Structures are given as C-alpha cells and as structure tokens.
Amino acid sequence: MRTRFDRLERIAALRPVNAHAAAAVLREESLVAELQGANSDELCALLGGTVSRNDYGEHLAVRRWFAEPQECTPARAALELLAPDCAAHVCDPAKWLFLDTETTGLSGGTGTYAFLVGIAWWDSGGLQVEQFFMRDFGEEHSLLRALAERMAERPVLVTFNGKTFDWPLLETRFRMTRCIKAKAPRAHLDLLHPARQLWRLRLASLRLIELERHVLGFDRGPDLWSAMIPQLYFDFLRGAPAAPLADVFRHNQMDLRGLAALSGKILAMLAEPETHDGDAVELHGLSRLLRRRGDGQRARRLYERALDAGLPAQLDRAARRELAALAKRDRDFARATELWAELADGAAPAAPGFRPAEGGLHSHRDGSDVLEAYEQLAMYYEHHARQPERAAALTRDAMTALAAAHGAGTISPGLHRRLRDRLTHRLARLERKASTLLCPGDTPAN
C-alpha cells in the first residue's frame, strides 16, 4: 500500500526537469570525465603502464621485474611440511602465482571491489610483478578476465591471509560477472598460518610489514597506511591527481615482494630445520610447527636446542610442558618426569601472565603448568612406576596448588570445581590402591 509520501514523490518525478539544473549536472559529469581521462593518462605515464584490451574491454596493466627477492627453489621436504595435504601440486615453483589485492573496503561482501590486483611469479632468477587496475568500475570484467588467464597458467596460489580475504573476495567478483569463470587454485599456500606458528610468540603484530622488518631484515621505508587506500581510489575516480594512487601501486608491489621473500625464508627454515641457526624464540616456533605436522622426533631436538639457547621466561615453561608431552608420547618417561619435576618444584623460570592454550589443567593463567605437572607425575607413578603412595602424595600437592589458585582468583569457580572433583576422585582411588599394598601392621608413607 502506497503512502501519500510515495504518491507525491511519483508526481514530482513527472514534472519537467529544470533546464538549468540538468545542464549543471551534465557540465559536472563532463568535467569529471575530462579529469578522469587526464589523471588516467598521468597514472599510466607515472607507472610506465599500458592499456590492455580483451573481449570484455580495457584496463590498465603495469609490469615490472625485480632482481630481489631472488628466485626460490624449494626442497620437497620443506614443501611437505609447509603444505602436507597438497605437496604433490606445489613442487614446481614455476606454477606459483603470488597474489595481493587492494580493495574499496575491508568488510568484504558484494559491494567491495578489488580495484587493483597484483600478481607475481618467479622469472629469470628474480620476481616478475604484474598489476591489473580498473580505471573505473566498468573495467572490472576486463581485469578479471586477465587474472583468470594468469591463474590458468600458474594454478598454485600463494597469499598472505588470502584464504580469508583476497581469494573469497575475488571468487565473489567472478561469480557476480556471470560470464567469467576462474578455476579454483589447485593449491593455496596462505603464509599467514605458518608465520603465526613460527613468530606469533615473538612479535606483537604479524602484519607483513612487521615480518619484513623483524624477520626478513629489511625496511620498505615510508609506506601507505592501508586504511587510506580506498579513499585514494575514490578520489582518483573523482578526478584527483594520480600521484597518490601511484603510491598504492608501489605499496602493492612491496607486498608482493615481501610475500615472495617470506616464502623463501619459511621454506629455507623447513628444508633443514635441525640446522637452522635462528634465535631461541624462532627455534621454539619451528619446533611447534614440526610438532603440529606430526614430526615429533625433530620437534623434540629443536625444543631441546631452544631451551639450551635460553628462552624468555614466559616461553621457557611452555616449551618444557610441550617437550614433556612429546617425551611421554615416545615413552621416554625419564625425560618427561624430569621436565614435570622441574615445572612442579619451580626450577624452571616462572611465567607471569602467560596464558597457555585452553583445555584441561593447563587452562589456568598462573601456576597452570604446576598443576599439570603434578597430575602428570601422579599418572606416571600410578600407571607406570606402580607407586600409588607417591602418586597420592603428588595428587595432594596438586590439590594444594589448586586451592591456592582458587584463593588467588586465578581460576574460575566452575573450572576449580571440576578440577577439584577430578583430583578428589583420583586421590580416593590411589588411597584404596595404596591400602591394598600394605602388609598387616604397616603404616602408609607420607
């Protein structure tokens, strides 16, 4: 049912258009078009670009070759660690396509455009970078067609957070054209995920620019703030000078070069992890990655190296706990109990404020490793050493530590109740076991 406002609006739309107002709109549109043409020519000249044409129209294309980073030839063993589920598809680096996009917003969705798509591949010992740019929204089809052709040539996609952002956005844009199809990549290496495993405990931020500075050892110098990039593009569409947008192209080139260099760094570390000469924190990150990939033997050796090199206090105890778990899995109870004893009696450095992963006894904030160490020692002495009295004593120590954590407010009431019930049940069972082992007249040991 139409409201009176709707009817009035329809009547107003039927009125003759004011000639002066219509002329002003046409003059404004003509001026914007003239400015767009001028700044497009300026941008093309600044970047040394060319106008590329295909069946779907035109777009601006820029190509540039860089000697650095140098071409990476990954070892098969490194690829199996980096991408265990698709190693067979990624063995040939000639099939790799590095990709990074600059978009009209970070929220994603159907209203977000990738106005600049940068791709790169290894070529002639260095990195060939190609960038596709739409000078207005009508050039998107042409840009996507060019990208689809490149992806058909090199079906292994390498990105940084591309599984979450870049590729889903491009898939949406391809789908919305209803006429241009891009085959899904045969494999997708998202380097954000191994970077998190290797350097999350070392760096406060895992932005690519921070990895370049602190891991790769180079500084790209003054760079754009990413939040500014959409506005620079909108300004360009309104006819603003091209120079600021040229900085967006350079930013995109640096992202692609950083991505390629990061891939070389990670693959070099994974090729021979046991001989890697990184610092203690990096060795710890590498050992965690190997542990997640199921390579427990090499992970153990790297954990030992990291501990010998001297980890920061907040990581030392975490490394001992993780190493003890691997030793237990290998049935190396001598090393496992040694590590648990160090954690239980405080011989290992304290870890103030460190928050291990959620789950089990180690979900507390402070003293979590102590509780876990007591319980693990109790389990060992009950089930393997067959010393229920000693296991009962360790369980009592765990209950004392749990009560202290509850009193200090470092454990939630619900978790405290669950752990207390579990430990109480364990202690009752151990005391029954110990009593059956006593001869008449004997007294239980403390």
Secondary structure, DSSP 8 states (H G I E B T S, - for coil): ---HHHHHHHHHHHS---HHHHHHHHHHHHHHHHHHHHHHHHHHHHHT-EEEEETTEEEEEEEEEES-S------HHHHHHH-TTSGGGSS-GGGEEEEEEEES-SS-STT--EEEEEEEEEETTEEEEEEEE-SSGGGHHHHHHHHHHHHHH--EEEESSIIIIIHHHHHHHHHHHSS------SEEEETHHHHHHHHTTT-S---HHHHIIIII-----S---GGGHHHHHHHHHTT--SHHHHHHHHHHHHHHHHHHHHHHHHHHHHHSGGG----HHHHHHHHHHHHHTT-HHHHHHHHHHHHHH---HHHHHHHHHHHHHHHHHTT-HHHHHHHHHHHHTT-S---TT----SSGGGGSSSSHHHHHHHHHHHHHHHHTS--HHHHHHHHHHHHHHHHHHHHHT-S-HHHHHHHHHHHHHHHHHHHHHHHHH--TT-----
